Amino acid sequence: MSELARLRWKCRRGMLELDLLFRDFLATGYARLDADGQRCFDQLLDYPDAVLLEWLMGRIQPTDRDVAALVQRIRSTVAD
């Protein structure tokens, strides 16, 4: 299985909002991440759906700087 296919599978969540956000980011923004950003994205997908939704909707901010920067990048990539 390719890395992108593995990530596509890992992006499948229990919430339609997250499915759409991650699908769009994989299609438009993931390839522009450097290796550290791609690793951070893979780790981001390990967080619970409820936490991810709060972060991606901008209701709360992640405490980790790298995660916060990636969340902002996902939000801005998808909003474009």
Beta strands, then each sheet from edge to edge (+ up, - down):
end
